[in-house]
Amino acid sequence: MFIESNDYSHVREGVRVLCENFPGEYWRKVDDERGYPDAFVDALTKAGWLAALIPEEYGGSGLSIAEASVIMEEINRSGCNAGSCHGQMYNMGTILRHGSEEQKRRYLPKIAAGELRMQSMAVTEPTAGTDTTKISTFAVRKGDRYVVNGQKVWTSRLLHSDLMVLLARTTPADKVVKKSDGMSIFLVDVRASVDKGMTVRPIRNMVNHETNEVFMDNLEIPVENLIGEEGKGFKYILTGMNAERILIAAECVGDGYWFIEKASSYAKQRVVFDRPIGQNQGIQFPIARAYVNVEAANLMRFKAASLFDAAKSCGAEANMAKLLAADASWEAANVCVQTHGGFGFAAEYDVERKFRETRLHSVAPVSPNMILSFIGQRVLGMPRSF
């Protein structure tokens, strides 16, 4: 039976203190300019929070996934946006789990120290979408190089990253036994590749989230930048997804608590018809319901993290945590807007910004339907639907 008894106060207090230096005014300015929160990310890096999952022998903190998830939660609960930097938390796991010792010693200490940013992963393609086995980006080995041609989409934080994890086919799909075989993982030096075989086209979107289309035209990647064995890239990507799901779930939990705290505070202070609006059940009950759902999602997050840290199977729990937390944060967001009425749409209250930010997680990095399909087939044993 899972019981979470650790409040992780040692992590929470440190992150909260840092986030106090980046209040709503800071985030509104970044949002207005459609900019990137460099000062915030630099502060997190210098404080060591983004190196949480890097082992101490490589310059990191060597924390658990549970502790790392608390970092993400507290960032969002403080009104900040972990989406600007969370990629580094789980992307570096590709090197940590599957890279050579030389690759680990070459990159991880510099990532931990902030000398390199590893914020970006290029997997999704416009014609493949969620069906990753259908990607067509192809890497051909020519001597001491791989030459890559293809296109990626929704590649986030690339313009603020030094390294990019790339998934590409190295064996044609019609030449493999399993459709998930024949794909490989590469580490791309972004600065050396832009305009030298790689073109980046930013995608303007409803959230101030830096994401891009990436075009590769005879992009050359050194052979030593292959991570792990050729042809096993899809498997490597999957091993990092549980960590990603848990961290995203924690961000949603943080968002959910932020919305609930914001809504309940406003409901207690706002007086209409000579009484606080929170006295009305029509206002009070939806906030209470949202809180119940965030609390439930929070428990599933910690159950998944506990299993992950114990090196036990946690695919179902990690996916359920992400689904529940994304649903709960979106419900809390709607309740918060409704509670504020017209002021929920006013930028100065930060509700509309956070509303847009948390909406993203109902879609990415994995859709609810894919999670439900996973649970239906892998957990409940029902027939495969696709």
C-alpha positions as CSV (number, residue, x, y, z in Angstrom):
1,M,0.0,0.0,0.0
2,F,1.3,3.4,-0.9
3,I,1.5,6.1,1.7
4,E,3.3,9.4,1.1
5,S,4.6,10.8,4.3
6,N,7.4,13.1,3.1
7,D,6.4,16.8,2.7
8,Y,9.8,17.6,1.0
9,S,10.0,20.9,2.8
10,H,13.7,21.1,2.1
11,V,13.0,21.3,-1.6
12,R,9.7,23.3,-1.4
13,E,11.1,26.2,0.7
14,G,14.2,26.6,-1.5
15,V,12.2,26.7,-4.7
16,R,9.6,29.1,-3.3
17,V,12.3,31.5,-2.1
18,L,13.8,31.6,-5.6
19,C,10.4,32.0,-7.3
20,E,9.6,35.0,-5.1
21,N,12.2,36.9,-7.1
22,F,10.1,36.3,-10.3
23,P,6.6,37.6,-9.5
24,G,3.6,38.1,-11.8
25,E,5.0,41.3,-13.2
26,Y,8.1,39.5,-14.5
27,W,6.0,36.8,-16.2
28,R,3.6,39.3,-17.7
29,K,6.5,41.2,-19.3
30,V,7.9,38.0,-20.7
31,D,4.5,37.0,-22.0
32,D,3.8,40.4,-23.5
33,E,7.2,40.3,-25.4
34,R,6.7,36.6,-26.3
35,G,10.1,36.2,-24.8
36,Y,12.0,33.6,-23.0
37,P,12.5,33.8,-19.2
38,D,16.3,33.6,-19.3
39,A,16.8,35.2,-15.9
40,F,14.5,32.7,-14.3
41,V,16.1,29.7,-16.0
42,D,19.6,31.0,-15.1
43,A,18.6,31.4,-11.5
44,L,17.2,27.9,-11.4
45,T,20.4,26.6,-13.0
46,K,22.7,28.4,-10.6
47,A,20.8,27.2,-7.6
48,G,21.2,23.6,-8.9
49,W,17.5,22.8,-9.3
50,L,17.7,21.9,-13.0
51,A,20.5,19.4,-12.2
52,A,18.4,17.6,-9.6
53,L,18.3,14.3,-11.5
54,I,22.0,14.3,-12.5
55,P,24.1,12.1,-10.2
56,E,26.5,13.7,-7.9
57,E,29.5,12.1,-9.6
58,Y,28.6,14.2,-12.7
59,G,28.0,17.4,-10.8
60,G,24.3,17.1,-10.1
61,S,22.3,16.7,-6.9
62,G,21.4,13.1,-7.4
63,L,17.8,13.6,-6.2
64,S,14.9,11.3,-6.6
65,I,12.2,11.7,-9.2
66,A,9.8,12.5,-6.4
67,E,12.0,15.4,-5.3
68,A,12.5,16.6,-8.8
69,S,8.7,16.5,-9.3
70,V,8.3,18.7,-6.2
71,I,10.6,21.3,-7.8
72,M,8.4,21.4,-10.9
73,E,5.2,21.6,-8.7
74,E,6.5,24.4,-6.6
75,I,7.6,26.4,-9.7
76,N,4.1,26.4,-11.0
77,R,2.4,26.7,-7.7
78,S,4.4,29.9,-7.2
79,G,2.9,31.4,-10.4
80,C,6.0,30.7,-12.5
81,N,6.2,28.4,-15.6
82,A,8.2,25.2,-15.4
83,G,7.4,24.6,-19.1
84,S,10.2,27.0,-20.0
85,C,12.9,24.6,-18.7
86,H,11.4,21.2,-17.7
87,G,12.9,19.6,-20.8
88,Q,16.3,19.5,-19.3
89,M,15.0,17.5,-16.4
90,Y,14.0,14.5,-18.5
91,N,16.0,15.0,-21.7
92,M,19.3,14.5,-20.0
93,G,18.1,11.1,-18.9
94,T,18.7,9.8,-22.4
95,I,22.4,10.3,-21.9
96,L,22.3,9.1,-18.3
97,R,20.5,5.9,-19.1
98,H,21.9,5.0,-22.5
99,G,24.9,7.1,-23.2
100,S,28.5,5.9,-23.1
101,E,30.7,6.8,-20.1
102,E,32.6,9.2,-22.3
103,Q,29.3,10.9,-23.3
104,K,28.2,11.2,-19.7
105,R,31.5,12.8,-18.6
106,R,31.6,15.1,-21.6
107,Y,28.1,16.5,-21.3
108,L,26.5,15.9,-17.9
109,P,28.9,18.1,-15.8
110,K,28.5,21.0,-18.2
111,I,24.7,20.6,-18.2
112,A,24.7,20.5,-14.4
113,A,27.0,23.7,-14.3
114,G,24.8,25.5,-16.7
115,E,27.5,25.7,-19.4
116,L,25.2,23.7,-21.7
117,R,21.5,23.6,-22.0
118,M,19.8,20.4,-23.1
119,Q,16.2,21.6,-23.3
120,S,15.0,20.1,-26.6
121,M,14.0,16.8,-28.1
122,A,12.9,16.3,-31.7
123,V,10.6,13.3,-32.1
124,T,7.2,14.4,-33.5
125,E,6.7,14.7,-37.2
126,P,3.9,16.4,-39.1
127,T,2.9,13.3,-41.0
128,A,3.3,10.8,-38.2
129,G,1.9,12.7,-35.2
130,T,1.4,10.3,-32.2
131,D,2.4,7.3,-34.3
132,T,6.1,7.6,-33.7
133,T,6.9,4.4,-35.6
134,K,5.8,6.2,-38.8
135,I,8.5,8.8,-38.7
136,S,10.3,9.3,-41.9
137,T,13.4,11.4,-40.9
138,F,16.3,9.2,-42.0
139,A,19.9,9.1,-41.0
140,V,22.4,7.3,-43.3
141,R,25.9,6.6,-42.1
142,K,28.7,7.8,-44.4
143,G,32.1,7.2,-42.9
144,D,32.5,9.0,-39.6
145,R,29.2,10.9,-40.0
146,Y,25.5,10.3,-40.2
147,V,23.7,12.4,-42.8
148,V,20.1,13.3,-41.8
149,N,17.2,14.4,-43.9
150,G,13.7,15.0,-42.7
151,Q,11.4,17.3,-40.8
152,K,10.2,17.6,-37.1
153,V,7.5,19.7,-35.6
154,W,6.6,20.9,-32.1
155,T,10.3,20.8,-31.1
156,S,10.3,23.0,-28.0
157,R,12.9,25.3,-26.5
158,L,15.3,24.6,-29.4
159,L,16.3,28.3,-29.8
160,H,17.3,28.3,-26.1
161,S,19.2,25.0,-26.1
162,D,22.7,24.0,-27.0
163,L,21.9,20.3,-27.4
164,M,19.0,18.5,-29.1
165,V,18.0,14.9,-28.8
166,L,17.0,13.6,-32.2
167,L,15.1,10.4,-33.1
168,A,15.6,9.3,-36.7
169,R,15.2,6.1,-38.7
170,T,18.5,4.3,-39.5
171,T,16.8,1.2,-41.1
172,P,13.8,1.6,-43.5
173,A,10.5,0.6,-41.9
174,D,9.9,-2.1,-44.5
175,K,13.2,-3.8,-43.5
176,V,12.5,-4.3,-39.8
177,V,10.7,-7.1,-38.1
178,K,9.0,-4.9,-35.5
179,K,7.8,-1.4,-36.6
180,S,9.4,0.1,-33.5
181,D,12.9,-1.2,-34.6
182,G,15.3,0.6,-36.8
183,M,15.2,4.0,-35.1
184,S,18.2,5.6,-33.4
185,I,18.9,8.5,-31.0
186,F,21.5,11.2,-31.8
187,L,22.7,14.2,-29.9
188,V,22.7,17.3,-32.1
189,D,25.0,20.3,-31.5
190,V,22.4,23.0,-32.1
191,R,24.7,26.0,-32.6
192,A,26.9,24.1,-35.1
193,S,23.9,22.8,-37.0
194,V,21.6,25.9,-37.5
195,D,21.9,27.1,-41.1
196,K,24.4,24.2,-41.7
197,G,21.9,21.6,-42.6
198,M,19.3,22.5,-40.1
199,T,16.6,25.2,-40.4
200,V,14.4,26.2,-37.5
201,R,11.1,27.9,-38.0
202,P,9.3,29.1,-34.9
203,I,5.5,28.3,-34.5
204,R,3.5,31.1,-33.0
205,N,1.0,29.6,-30.6
206,M,-1.6,30.5,-27.9
207,V,0.8,30.0,-25.1
208,N,4.1,31.9,-24.9
209,H,5.9,28.6,-25.5
210,E,8.9,28.5,-27.7
211,T,8.3,25.6,-30.2
212,N,9.4,25.0,-33.7
213,E,9.4,23.2,-37.0
214,V,12.8,21.8,-37.8
215,F,14.0,21.0,-41.3
216,M,17.1,18.8,-41.9
217,D,18.7,18.9,-45.3
218,N,21.9,16.7,-45.4
219,L,22.5,17.6,-41.7
220,E,25.8,15.9,-40.7
221,I,26.1,14.4,-37.2
222,P,29.4,12.8,-36.0
223,V,29.2,9.1,-35.4
224,E,30.3,9.6,-31.7
225,N,27.0,11.5,-31.2
226,L,25.0,8.3,-31.6
227,I,23.5,7.5,-28.2
228,G,23.5,3.8,-27.3
229,E,23.1,1.2,-30.0
230,E,21.9,1.9,-33.6
231,G,18.3,0.8,-34.1
232,K,17.2,0.9,-30.5
233,G,16.2,4.5,-30.3
234,F,12.5,4.0,-29.9
235,K,13.1,1.8,-26.8
236,Y,15.4,4.5,-25.4
237,I,12.7,7.1,-25.9
238,L,10.1,5.1,-24.1
239,T,12.3,4.6,-21.0
240,G,12.3,8.4,-20.5
241,M,8.6,8.8,-20.9
242,N,7.6,7.7,-17.4
243,A,9.8,10.4,-15.9
244,E,8.4,13.0,-18.3
245,R,4.8,12.0,-17.4
246,I,5.5,12.3,-13.6
247,L,7.2,15.7,-13.9
248,I,4.4,17.1,-16.1
249,A,1.8,15.7,-13.7
250,A,3.6,17.6,-10.9
251,E,3.5,20.8,-12.9
252,C,-0.2,20.4,-13.4
253,V,-0.7,19.7,-9.7
254,G,1.2,23.0,-9.0
255,D,-1.0,24.8,-11.4
256,G,-4.1,23.3,-9.8
257,Y,-3.1,24.5,-6.4
258,W,-2.3,28.0,-7.7
259,F,-5.7,28.3,-9.3
260,I,-7.5,27.0,-6.2
261,E,-5.6,29.3,-3.8
262,K,-6.2,32.2,-6.2
263,A,-9.9,31.5,-6.5
264,S,-10.6,30.8,-2.8
265,S,-8.7,33.9,-1.8
266,Y,-10.7,36.1,-4.2
267,A,-14.0,34.4,-3.2
268,K,-13.4,35.3,0.4
269,Q,-12.5,38.9,-0.4
270,R,-14.9,39.8,-3.2
271,V,-18.2,41.2,-1.8
272,V,-21.3,41.3,-4.0
273,F,-24.9,41.8,-2.6
274,D,-23.4,42.6,0.8
275,R,-21.7,39.2,1.2
276,P,-18.5,37.4,0.1
277,I,-19.2,35.5,-3.1
278,G,-17.5,32.5,-1.5
279,Q,-20.5,32.2,0.8
280,N,-22.6,31.2,-2.2
281,Q,-22.5,27.5,-2.9
282,G,-22.5,28.1,-6.6
283,I,-19.0,29.6,-6.1
284,Q,-17.8,27.6,-3.1
285,F,-18.7,24.0,-4.3
286,P,-16.8,24.2,-7.7
287,I,-13.7,25.4,-6.0
288,A,-14.0,22.6,-3.4
289,R,-14.6,20.0,-6.1
290,A,-11.5,21.2,-8.0
291,Y,-9.4,21.0,-4.8
292,V,-10.6,17.4,-4.2
293,N,-9.5,16.4,-7.8
294,V,-6.1,18.1,-7.5
295,E,-5.5,16.3,-4.2
296,A,-6.4,12.9,-5.8
297,A,-4.1,13.6,-8.8
298,N,-1.3,14.6,-6.4
299,L,-1.5,11.2,-4.6
300,M,-1.3,9.4,-8.0
301,R,1.7,11.5,-8.9
302,F,3.5,10.5,-5.7
303,K,2.6,6.8,-6.2
304,A,4.1,6.9,-9.7
305,A,7.2,8.6,-8.4
306,S,7.6,6.1,-5.5
307,L,7.5,3.2,-8.0
308,F,9.9,4.9,-10.4
309,D,12.4,5.6,-7.6
310,A,12.2,2.0,-6.5
311,A,13.0,0.9,-10.0
312,K,9.6,-0.8,-10.3
313,S,7.2,-0.8,-13.2
314,C,5.2,2.4,-13.2
315,G,4.0,3.0,-16.8
316,A,0.3,2.8,-15.8
317,E,0.7,5.0,-12.8
318,A,2.8,7.6,-14.6
319,N,0.3,7.9,-17.3
320,M,-2.7,8.0,-14.9
321,A,-0.9,10.7,-12.9
322,K,-0.5,12.8,-16.0
323,L,-4.1,12.3,-17.1
324,L,-5.6,13.0,-13.7
325,A,-3.4,16.0,-13.0
326,A,-4.0,17.6,-16.4
327,D,-7.7,17.2,-16.1
328,A,-7.6,18.5,-12.5
329,S,-5.6,21.6,-13.3
330,W,-7.8,22.4,-16.3
331,E,-10.9,22.1,-14.1
332,A,-9.3,24.3,-11.5
333,A,-8.3,26.8,-14.2
334,N,-11.9,27.1,-15.4
335,V,-13.2,27.5,-11.9
336,C,-10.7,30.2,-11.2
337,V,-11.7,32.2,-14.3
338,Q,-15.4,31.8,-13.4
339,T,-14.8,32.9,-9.8
340,H,-13.0,36.0,-11.0
341,G,-15.6,36.9,-13.6
342,G,-14.4,39.6,-15.9
343,F,-11.2,40.0,-13.9
344,G,-10.3,36.5,-14.8
345,F,-9.6,37.8,-18.3
346,A,-7.5,40.8,-17.1
347,A,-3.8,40.2,-17.5
348,E,-2.9,41.9,-14.2
349,Y,-4.5,39.0,-12.3
350,D,-2.3,36.4,-14.1
351,V,-5.3,34.0,-14.3
352,E,-5.6,34.2,-18.0
353,R,-1.9,33.6,-18.5
354,K,-1.9,30.5,-16.3
355,F,-5.1,29.4,-17.9
356,R,-3.4,29.3,-21.3
357,E,-0.3,27.6,-19.9
358,T,-2.1,24.8,-18.1
359,R,-4.4,24.1,-21.1
360,L,-1.3,22.8,-23.1
361,H,-1.0,19.8,-20.8
362,S,-4.4,18.4,-21.8
363,V,-2.9,17.8,-25.2
364,A,0.9,17.4,-24.7
365,P,3.2,15.6,-24.3
366,V,0.7,12.8,-24.7
367,S,-3.0,13.0,-25.5
368,P,-5.7,11.7,-23.1
369,N,-6.9,9.1,-25.7
370,M,-3.4,7.6,-25.9
371,I,-3.3,7.2,-22.2
372,L,-6.8,5.6,-22.1
373,S,-5.8,3.3,-24.9
374,F,-2.7,2.3,-22.9
375,I,-4.8,1.6,-19.8
376,G,-7.5,-0.2,-21.7
377,Q,-5.1,-2.6,-23.5
378,R,-2.1,-2.9,-21.2
379,V,-3.8,-2.8,-17.8
380,L,-7.4,-4.0,-18.5
381,G,-6.5,-6.5,-21.2
382,M,-9.0,-5.3,-23.8
383,P,-8.4,-5.7,-27.5
384,R,-6.1,-3.3,-29.3
385,S,-8.0,-0.6,-31.0
386,F,-5.4,0.5,-33.6
